[in-house]
Amino acid sequence: MGTQRNLMFKNYQLYTTLLLACGLAACGAVSSSSQRSEHHYAFGKPRPAANVSSSSAVAPIVIEPQQVRKGPDNTAHIVYFDFDSYVVRKADYGTLESHARWLRGHPQQSLMLQGHTDSRGSTEYNLALGQKRAEAVRKSLEVMGVEQNRIEAVSYGKERLADPGSSEAAHQRNRRVEFEYR
């Protein structure tokens, strides 16, 4: 629990630092005209504080904590596939076991496996291949003790490319199954 709290605090610190940097960058921007007709606020127009003149009011910054990722910590939420294949690589068995262990320990959670392909091939072929990839991961998780009714396998085929490039490295990044916990 302490590790998770530390991670959340570090994420909060990072988010705060990024907001301050963006705010300072916006304040330092130089306008091309010598006169401004109005100021553009990054986070909305400030509201005057009670009993303070509107010329000296400072806009409050509301920081919302970053959404915590569900699933096992320090584990990939994507597994990749070889060209024209839906066989889970042996190198990914550890990742699948980590997800299976986490799911067995969190019986209220369900999982959507999203199958993807690279841009080559027809839409129909890629939808079928993406489904086979998601199903292969689902069956592996079932063998590892996760109930079938907690896992949904869907295919997006080539509709949601992670990398729109046409190099072999780009194609490899697109041949994947993503884990989305619900």
ZICOR-V56529 format. One record per helix or strand of 3 or more residues. SS is the DSSP state (helix for helix, strand for strand). FROM is the first residue (numbers start at 0). LEN is the number of residues. Records with the same first field share a line. If there is no record, write none. Layout:
SS: FROM-LEN / FROM-LEN
//
This chain:
helix: 1-26 / 89-16 / 122-21 / 147-3 / 167-7
strand: 77-3 / 110-6 / 150-7 / 175-6
//
